[in-house]
Amino acid sequence: MYDIIKLLLYSDLGSDLSNWAMFAFRILLATELFRVHGMKKFRGSDGKPEVVPNPLGLPQFINNLVATLSDTVVPVLVILGVFTRMAVLPTIGITSVGYFVVHKNDSPEVRDVPFMYTICFLLLLATGPGSISLDNYIFNHFFNI
């Protein structure tokens, strides 16, 4: 059990510079996701909430819920570094579907946005948030025996 918790929460990138760089990366990435895509969920360009594409044919409520959470709640969790590796999974799913399904026939200029978000969140999944995070605090305070 300890190994699973360590895998999910522990993240030290080896040096202070690397950990501070990941801290800055997390904040900038999550802020941009929320600012550009999350805010559309509340009010689109015409003042109404964004209509979320549903290319997989999921129930509309589920589709909207996952898209809204991945663009509004996940960025907050990523900024704080709370359960980061688990939190990024919905966003990786949404951006991957955007790249491989929704924008598969679009130009590279359109496809690069979901591609870049997918790559960035995959990096967070692989590395974790670094030691400057609540994940690290939770692990060290409650589980580091």
Rosetta silent file (secondary structure, phi, psi, omega in degrees, C-alpha in Angstrom):
SEQUENCE: MYDIIKLLLYSDLGSDLSNWAMFAFRILLATELFRVHGMKKFRGSDGKPEVVPNPLGLPQFINNLVATLSDTVVPVLVILGVFTRMAVLPTIGITSVGYFVVHKNDSPEVRDVPFMYTICFLLLLATGPGSISLDNYIFNHFFNI
SCORE:     score description
SCORE:     0.000 S_00000001
   1 L     0.000  -41.236  179.435    0.000    0.000    0.000 S_00000001
   2 H   -59.451  -40.321 -179.127    2.848    2.337    0.875 S_00000001
   3 H   -63.804  -38.222  178.587    4.394    1.810   -2.586 S_00000001
   4 H   -66.957  -44.665  179.080    1.151    2.793   -4.320 S_00000001
   5 H   -62.860  -42.021  178.702    0.797    5.938   -2.210 S_00000001
   6 H   -62.740  -43.198  178.709    4.434    6.805   -2.874 S_00000001
   7 H   -59.866  -39.584 -177.480    3.923    6.297   -6.615 S_00000001
   8 H   -79.137  -36.047 -171.302    0.889    8.585   -6.596 S_00000001
   9 H  -106.686  -33.786 -172.375    2.116   11.325   -4.258 S_00000001
  10 L   -79.340  132.570  178.912    5.904   11.379   -4.093 S_00000001
  11 L  -156.993  105.776  173.379    7.687   13.517   -6.637 S_00000001
  12 L  -127.258  119.641 -174.014   11.150   14.962   -6.255 S_00000001
  13 L   -85.819    8.305  169.868   12.812   15.912   -9.516 S_00000001
  14 L   101.858  -28.001  179.118   16.285   15.774   -8.051 S_00000001
  15 L  -145.604  158.325  177.653   17.302   19.398   -7.671 S_00000001
  16 H   -59.982  -41.503  179.833   15.846   22.634   -6.389 S_00000001
  17 H   -59.958  -46.177  179.522   16.064   24.134   -9.886 S_00000001
  18 H   -63.231  -41.762 -179.886   14.105   21.244  -11.416 S_00000001
  19 H   -67.365  -40.438  177.056   11.454   21.370   -8.697 S_00000001
  20 H   -69.100  -35.706  176.660   11.036   25.149   -9.035 S_00000001
  21 H   -63.836  -41.730  178.287   10.915   24.827  -12.834 S_00000001
  22 H   -67.380  -36.008  176.068    8.129   22.227  -12.539 S_00000001
  23 H   -59.362  -48.875  179.279    6.319   24.495  -10.081 S_00000001
  24 H   -64.316  -42.974  178.720    6.416   27.359  -12.609 S_00000001
  25 H   -58.236  -47.480  179.525    5.462   25.013  -15.459 S_00000001
  26 H   -58.608  -47.314 -176.695    2.449   23.699  -13.524 S_00000001
  27 H   -65.303  -46.295 -179.124    1.193   27.162  -12.663 S_00000001
  28 H   -65.110  -44.254 -179.718    1.609   28.582  -16.172 S_00000001
  29 H   -63.280  -49.439 -176.777    0.089   25.532  -17.882 S_00000001
  30 H   -68.439  -37.093  178.064   -2.905   25.251  -15.558 S_00000001
  31 H   -63.438  -43.247  179.314   -3.572   28.991  -15.558 S_00000001
  32 H   -65.757  -42.147  177.858   -3.620   29.050  -19.344 S_00000001
  33 H   -59.536  -46.606 -179.403   -5.915   26.020  -19.536 S_00000001
  34 H   -66.342  -45.413 -176.116   -8.352   27.604  -17.104 S_00000001
  35 H   -63.390  -44.576 -174.934   -8.148   31.083  -18.648 S_00000001
  36 H   -85.453  -45.523 -173.407   -8.623   29.975  -22.247 S_00000001
  37 H  -103.411  -37.278 -179.701  -10.763   26.824  -21.987 S_00000001
  38 H   -65.988  -42.124 -179.268  -12.221   26.787  -18.483 S_00000001
  39 H   -64.146  -28.679  176.977  -13.724   30.253  -18.718 S_00000001
  40 H   -64.001  -26.934 -179.889  -15.544   29.204  -21.916 S_00000001
  41 H   -68.382  -25.053  178.310  -17.449   26.664  -19.847 S_00000001
  42 H   -92.355  -41.411  179.372  -18.996   29.559  -17.908 S_00000001
  43 L  -152.893  120.878  178.432  -19.360   32.056  -20.730 S_00000001
  44 L   -82.865 -165.993 -178.197  -18.442   31.603  -24.366 S_00000001
  45 L   -68.040  -24.742  179.007  -17.769   34.338  -26.893 S_00000001
  46 L   -98.250   11.678  178.936  -21.500   35.060  -27.203 S_00000001
  47 L    88.841   -5.093  178.262  -22.073   35.187  -23.437 S_00000001
  48 L  -106.379  154.395  177.670  -23.452   31.635  -23.269 S_00000001
  49 L   -58.969  149.745 -179.641  -21.572   28.571  -22.010 S_00000001
  50 L   -63.896  141.480  172.089  -19.526   26.697  -24.604 S_00000001
  51 L   -87.284  118.890 -175.504  -21.167   23.766  -26.375 S_00000001
  52 L   -87.275  126.544  176.227  -18.829   20.843  -25.797 S_00000001
  53 L   -61.062  150.596 -179.378  -18.369   18.440  -28.739 S_00000001
  54 L  -130.286   67.296 -174.217  -19.359   14.851  -28.019 S_00000001
  55 L   -71.035  -18.335 -179.120  -17.515   12.758  -30.622 S_00000001
  56 L   -92.269   -3.556  178.042  -17.607    9.559  -28.566 S_00000001
  57 L    70.828   27.565  176.718  -21.384    9.614  -28.143 S_00000001
  58 L   -69.816  160.673  171.234  -21.304    9.641  -24.351 S_00000001
  59 L   -55.289  135.964 -172.173  -24.397   10.732  -22.443 S_00000001
  60 H   -56.148  -39.311  179.276  -24.375   14.526  -22.789 S_00000001
  61 H   -60.636  -45.940  179.807  -24.319   15.100  -19.019 S_00000001
  62 H   -64.147  -46.517  179.331  -21.233   12.895  -18.588 S_00000001
  63 H   -56.870  -49.484 -179.923  -19.501   14.476  -21.586 S_00000001
  64 H   -65.536  -39.252 -179.590  -20.118   18.005  -20.304 S_00000001
  65 H   -62.972  -48.641 -179.241  -19.167   17.089  -16.741 S_00000001
  66 H   -63.709  -44.222  179.380  -15.808   15.577  -17.712 S_00000001
  67 H   -63.576  -42.427  179.920  -14.997   18.458  -20.075 S_00000001
  68 H   -67.578  -45.160  178.864  -15.961   21.070  -17.499 S_00000001
  69 H   -63.010  -40.212 -176.813  -14.063   19.406  -14.655 S_00000001
  70 H   -70.336  -22.531 -179.949  -10.956   18.928  -16.806 S_00000001
  71 H  -102.025  -10.307 -177.980  -10.887   22.615  -17.761 S_00000001
  72 H  -121.015  -50.219 -176.957  -11.925   24.147  -14.418 S_00000001
  73 H   -81.141  -44.748 -178.405  -11.198   21.866  -11.435 S_00000001
  74 H   -56.569  -45.056  178.319   -8.100   20.085  -12.763 S_00000001
  75 H   -57.778  -36.948  178.378   -6.171   23.349  -13.296 S_00000001
  76 H   -65.929  -44.196  178.683   -6.769   24.309   -9.656 S_00000001
  77 H   -63.515  -38.479  179.759   -5.567   20.892   -8.469 S_00000001
  78 H   -67.645  -42.769  178.359   -2.512   21.119  -10.734 S_00000001
  79 H   -59.435  -44.780 -179.908   -1.598   24.591   -9.488 S_00000001
  80 H   -75.647  -21.280 -176.069   -1.804   23.386   -5.891 S_00000001
  81 L    73.402   41.066 -178.995   -0.129   20.082   -6.720 S_00000001
  82 L  -105.274  120.270 -179.648   -2.927   18.050   -5.131 S_00000001
  83 L    46.072   44.639 -170.444   -3.330   14.440   -6.336 S_00000001
  84 H   -58.351  -48.069 -176.056   -1.687   15.682   -9.516 S_00000001
  85 H   -62.390  -35.188  177.766   -1.062   12.367  -11.246 S_00000001
  86 H   -79.870  -36.466 -175.610   -4.690   11.318  -10.864 S_00000001
  87 H   -65.110  -33.074 -175.835   -6.093   14.781  -11.520 S_00000001
  88 H   -76.039  -13.853 -176.172   -4.497   15.136  -14.961 S_00000001
  89 H   -58.108  -46.130  178.313   -6.103   11.955  -16.331 S_00000001
  90 H   -62.805  -36.330 -179.379   -9.423   13.558  -17.416 S_00000001
  91 H   -69.958  -38.736  175.206   -7.574   16.400  -19.119 S_00000001
  92 H   -61.282  -41.905  177.822   -5.290   13.977  -20.940 S_00000001
  93 H   -62.167  -47.928 -178.462   -8.398   12.117  -22.099 S_00000001
  94 H   -63.443  -46.892 -177.483  -10.178   15.255  -23.273 S_00000001
  95 H   -69.667  -33.064  176.890   -7.158   16.701  -25.082 S_00000001
  96 H   -66.390  -43.402  176.622   -6.314   13.336  -26.681 S_00000001
  97 H   -63.267  -39.213  176.164   -9.854   13.001  -28.015 S_00000001
  98 H   -58.733  -43.805 -177.937   -9.590   16.580  -29.259 S_00000001
  99 H   -72.902  -51.147 -172.174   -6.397   15.757  -31.127 S_00000001
 100 H   -83.606  -22.551 -175.176   -7.189   12.274  -32.452 S_00000001
 101 H  -116.911  -61.417 -173.270  -10.945   12.572  -33.046 S_00000001
 102 H   -63.584  -44.813 -174.324  -12.359   16.114  -33.070 S_00000001
 103 L  -107.618   20.701 -173.924   -9.499   17.762  -34.989 S_00000001
 104 L   -61.633  -28.436 -179.165   -8.166   14.753  -36.921 S_00000001
 105 L  -103.023    4.358 -179.276   -8.893   16.361  -40.310 S_00000001
 106 L   -82.358  169.505  178.953   -7.962   19.910  -39.331 S_00000001
 107 L   -69.486  159.831  177.803   -4.784   21.727  -40.249 S_00000001
 108 H   -58.255  -29.577  179.181   -1.684   21.365  -38.060 S_00000001
 109 H   -64.874  -30.718  178.550   -2.251   24.912  -36.805 S_00000001
 110 H   -85.606  -39.156 -176.361   -5.568   23.823  -35.263 S_00000001
 111 H   -71.864  -20.703 -173.545   -4.402   20.394  -34.097 S_00000001
 112 H   -68.838  -26.414 -179.352   -1.347   21.691  -32.251 S_00000001
 113 H   -65.610  -54.848  177.950   -3.308   23.073  -29.279 S_00000001
 114 H   -65.083  -30.833  177.741   -4.764   19.748  -28.068 S_00000001
 115 H   -62.940  -48.038 -178.027   -1.476   18.048  -28.976 S_00000001
 116 H   -65.377  -41.427  176.809    0.586   20.427  -26.837 S_00000001
 117 H   -62.342  -42.088 -179.953   -1.824   20.168  -23.892 S_00000001
 118 H   -61.583  -46.584 -179.679   -1.738   16.366  -24.121 S_00000001
 119 H   -62.472  -44.282 -178.831    2.066   16.282  -24.155 S_00000001
 120 H   -64.035  -43.063 -179.687    2.323   18.743  -21.247 S_00000001
 121 H   -74.354  -27.957  172.068   -0.149   16.853  -19.068 S_00000001
 122 H   -65.500  -36.487  175.375    1.525   13.537  -19.936 S_00000001
 123 H   -61.057  -44.680  177.438    4.751   15.079  -18.616 S_00000001
 124 H   -63.547  -37.338  177.332    2.978   15.929  -15.354 S_00000001
 125 H   -62.801  -42.285 -177.186    1.598   12.396  -15.187 S_00000001
 126 H   -73.803  -42.554 -173.701    5.074   10.940  -15.623 S_00000001
 127 H   -93.065  -25.689 -170.357    7.044   13.267  -13.355 S_00000001
 128 L    80.807 -179.106 -173.190    4.457   14.343  -10.831 S_00000001
 129 L   -81.037   -6.824 -174.029    4.273   17.917   -9.582 S_00000001
 130 L    89.242  178.462 -174.376    7.747   18.053   -8.040 S_00000001
 131 L   -80.034  -12.079  178.031    8.566   18.636   -4.404 S_00000001
 132 L   -95.171   76.451 -175.073    6.956   22.089   -4.280 S_00000001
 133 L  -160.696  161.101  174.480    3.422   20.753   -4.047 S_00000001
 134 H   -70.739  -28.140  174.381    0.758   19.679   -1.618 S_00000001
 135 H   -56.019  -47.690 -179.192    1.279   16.102   -2.836 S_00000001
 136 H   -63.480  -41.803  178.392    4.806   16.215   -1.458 S_00000001
 137 H   -62.965  -46.296 -179.590    3.606   17.741    1.810 S_00000001
 138 H   -60.739  -46.192 -179.264    0.863   15.115    2.203 S_00000001
 139 H   -62.059  -49.875 -176.923    3.276   12.279    1.459 S_00000001
 140 H   -68.961  -33.331 -176.807    5.999   13.537    3.796 S_00000001
 141 H   -80.464  -39.783 -172.242    3.622   14.545    6.585 S_00000001
 142 H  -106.967  -26.412 -170.842    1.275   11.549    6.636 S_00000001
 143 H  -119.672  -16.561 -177.882    2.957    8.617    4.861 S_00000001
 144 L   -76.685  101.141 -173.164    6.714    8.992    5.069 S_00000001
 145 L   -88.726    0.000    0.000    7.450    6.501    7.786 S_00000001
